[in-house]
Amino acid sequence: MLPRILVAMIVLVTVGCATTPTDRGQSISDPEAAWQQQKSALNNLTQWKMAGRIGLRTADSGATANLRWRRTERGDQIYLFGLLGGGKVQLDITDRKVELRDAKGQVFNGTDVTTLLYQVTGWHVPFDSLDGWLRGLPAPGVYDSIEIDQDGKLIRLHQAGWEISYDEFMSVGNLTLPKRIHLTAQPKTIDALVSTGHLSGDRLALKIFVEDWQNSVPEQVLSQ
């Protein structure tokens, strides 16, 4: 896995050297060291709140929803507004269970957020990995390949049957966090979803646009 990282960094540094004006007298930073610093900072982001939009596209359909995500020491709350043409879907996630409440107030329970969301809404969103990807980190576990830029930001990742690319970032305090993220299901993921009846066609892609990040969340927001 390490050679895949180094190749990506060498290519990016070479491009950076070729395009950086020589009269600035500035040297290119060490991408690997910058990436380690970036990872450390993002891993320390344990309580946060984001607001944005999410779009889903398959071979024969597409839909969008407003997305709100809060993480605190007690767990995650995810809200999807406008899903299925209206209303709100609320997901409450802890280490032991997932609870989904739909626009009619019906409550559904499960142990896997991605599976439960699909069963109730038909949306396949890999929320079990997305908490890391959303912050610009690999999800826990193995990954196939990773690409970083000369500033140590993650710009492309292959993991868990998905390709995740980062098109834009934003500054939040002393952190650099993703603003535009594109997720594309890889062929093995498509095949698995088709074989279980969770998808028809040969395409599944998600786009996330983050409008606002807050890198700390007071405990009382859970009741708001």
C-alpha positions in Angstrom: 0.0 0.0 0.0 2.8 2.4 0.8 4.3 2.5 -2.7 0.9 3.5 -4.0 1.0 6.5 -1.7 4.5 7.5 -2.6 3.9 7.3 -6.3 1.0 9.7 -6.0 3.0 12.1 -3.9 6.0 12.0 -6.3 3.8 12.8 -9.3 2.1 15.7 -7.5 5.4 17.2 -6.2 6.8 17.0 -9.7 3.8 18.9 -11.1 4.0 21.4 -8.3 7.7 22.1 -9.0 7.0 22.6 -12.6 4.2 25.1 -12.0 5.5 27.1 -9.1 7.2 30.4 -10.1 10.9 30.2 -9.3 11.1 33.9 -8.2 9.2 33.1 -5.0 12.1 31.3 -3.5 9.8 28.9 -1.7 10.4 25.2 -1.4 7.6 22.6 -1.8 6.6 21.2 1.6 7.0 17.5 2.4 3.6 16.0 1.4 4.0 12.9 3.6 4.7 15.0 6.7 1.9 17.4 5.8 -0.5 14.5 5.4 0.5 13.1 8.8 -0.3 16.5 10.4 -3.5 16.7 8.5 -4.6 13.2 9.7 -3.8 14.0 13.3 -5.8 17.3 13.2 -8.8 15.6 11.5 -8.7 12.6 13.9 -8.9 15.1 16.8 -12.2 16.4 15.3 -14.4 14.2 17.4 -17.4 16.6 17.8 -18.7 18.5 14.9 -21.7 19.7 12.9 -22.1 20.1 9.2 -24.8 21.3 6.8 -25.0 20.8 3.1 -26.6 18.9 0.3 -26.4 15.4 -1.0 -27.3 14.1 -4.4 -27.7 10.5 -5.5 -27.6 9.3 -9.2 -28.2 5.8 -10.6 -28.5 4.7 -14.2 -32.2 5.5 -14.3 -32.9 8.1 -11.6 -31.6 10.9 -9.5 -32.6 12.7 -6.3 -31.2 15.3 -3.9 -31.8 16.1 -0.2 -30.5 18.6 2.3 -28.1 17.0 4.8 -27.5 17.9 8.4 -25.0 15.9 10.5 -24.2 16.3 14.2 -21.6 14.2 16.0 -21.2 14.4 19.8 -19.7 12.1 22.4 -23.1 10.4 22.6 -23.3 9.5 18.9 -24.5 10.8 15.6 -27.7 12.5 14.4 -28.2 12.7 10.7 -31.1 14.6 9.1 -32.2 14.3 5.4 -34.7 16.9 4.4 -36.7 16.6 1.2 -35.9 12.9 0.8 -38.6 11.1 -1.3 -40.2 14.4 -2.3 -40.7 15.9 1.1 -40.5 15.6 4.9 -37.6 14.7 7.1 -35.7 11.5 7.8 -33.9 11.4 11.1 -31.1 8.9 11.9 -29.9 8.4 15.4 -26.7 6.3 15.6 -24.9 4.9 18.6 -22.4 2.1 19.0 -25.1 -0.4 19.6 -28.0 0.5 17.4 -29.5 2.7 14.6 -32.9 4.3 14.8 -34.6 5.8 11.8 -37.7 8.1 12.1 -39.5 8.9 8.9 -41.6 12.0 8.0 -44.7 10.2 9.3 -43.1 9.6 12.7 -42.7 5.9 12.1 -39.6 4.4 13.8 -37.4 1.7 12.4 -34.5 0.0 14.2 -31.4 -1.8 13.0 -27.7 -2.3 13.6 -26.3 -1.0 10.3 -27.1 2.5 9.1 -26.5 1.9 5.4 -28.8 -1.1 5.3 -31.5 0.5 7.4 -31.6 3.6 5.3 -31.9 1.6 2.1 -34.6 -0.7 3.5 -36.8 2.3 4.5 -36.0 4.9 1.7 -34.3 3.1 -1.2 -31.3 5.3 -0.8 -27.9 3.6 -0.7 -25.5 5.9 1.1 -22.4 4.4 2.8 -22.9 6.3 6.0 -20.9 3.6 7.9 -17.8 4.9 6.1 -18.9 8.4 5.3 -18.0 9.9 8.7 -14.3 9.5 7.9 -14.6 10.4 4.2 -16.6 13.5 5.0 -13.7 14.9 7.1 -11.1 14.0 4.4 -9.9 10.8 6.0 -9.9 7.1 5.1 -12.5 5.2 7.0 -11.2 2.8 9.6 -9.8 -0.4 8.1 -7.9 -1.2 4.9 -8.0 0.8 1.7 -6.8 0.1 -1.8 -5.1 3.3 -2.7 -4.7 6.9 -1.6 -3.6 10.1 -3.3 -2.6 13.4 -1.5 -1.6 16.7 -2.8 1.6 18.6 -2.0 -0.2 20.3 1.0 -1.1 17.0 2.6 -4.8 17.0 1.7 -6.5 13.8 0.6 -7.7 14.2 -3.0 -8.5 10.7 -4.0 -9.2 7.5 -2.2 -10.3 3.9 -3.1 -11.9 2.1 -0.2 -14.7 -0.3 0.6 -15.7 -0.5 -3.1 -15.9 3.2 -3.7 -13.8 5.9 -5.3 -13.9 9.1 -3.3 -12.6 12.3 -4.9 -12.3 15.7 -3.3 -12.9 18.7 -5.6 -12.8 21.6 -3.1 -11.8 22.4 0.5 -12.7 25.1 3.0 -10.9 26.5 6.0 -12.7 26.0 9.4 -10.6 27.6 12.2 -7.2 25.9 11.9 -8.6 23.0 9.9 -8.9 22.3 6.2 -12.1 20.3 5.6 -13.8 19.1 2.4 -16.4 21.2 0.7 -17.2 19.2 -2.5 -17.0 15.4 -2.5 -17.8 12.9 -5.3 -18.3 9.2 -4.5 -18.6 6.6 -7.3 -19.4 3.0 -6.6 -16.9 0.6 -8.2 -17.9 -2.4 -10.3 -17.7 -4.9 -7.5 -20.0 -2.7 -5.4 -22.4 -2.3 -8.3 -22.4 -6.1 -8.9 -23.1 -6.8 -5.2 -26.0 -4.4 -5.0 -27.5 -5.7 -8.3 -27.2 -9.3 -7.1 -29.1 -8.5 -3.9 -31.8 -6.5 -5.7 -30.6 -3.2 -4.1 -29.8 -1.6 -7.4 -30.7 -1.8 -11.1 -28.3 -0.6 -13.7 -24.6 0.0 -13.7 -24.2 3.3 -12.0 -24.3 4.6 -8.4 -22.8 8.0 -7.6 -23.1 10.5 -4.8 -22.2 14.2 -4.6 -21.9 16.1 -1.4 -21.7 19.8 -1.1 -20.9 21.2 2.3 -22.2 24.6 3.1 -21.1 24.9 6.7 -18.8 23.2 9.1 -18.6 23.7 12.9 -15.8 22.0 14.6 -17.4 21.8 18.1 -21.0 21.1 19.1 -22.4 22.1 22.5 -24.2 19.2 24.2 -27.6 21.1 24.2 -27.8 21.0 20.4 -29.1 17.5 20.5 -32.4 18.7 21.8 -32.7 21.5 19.3 
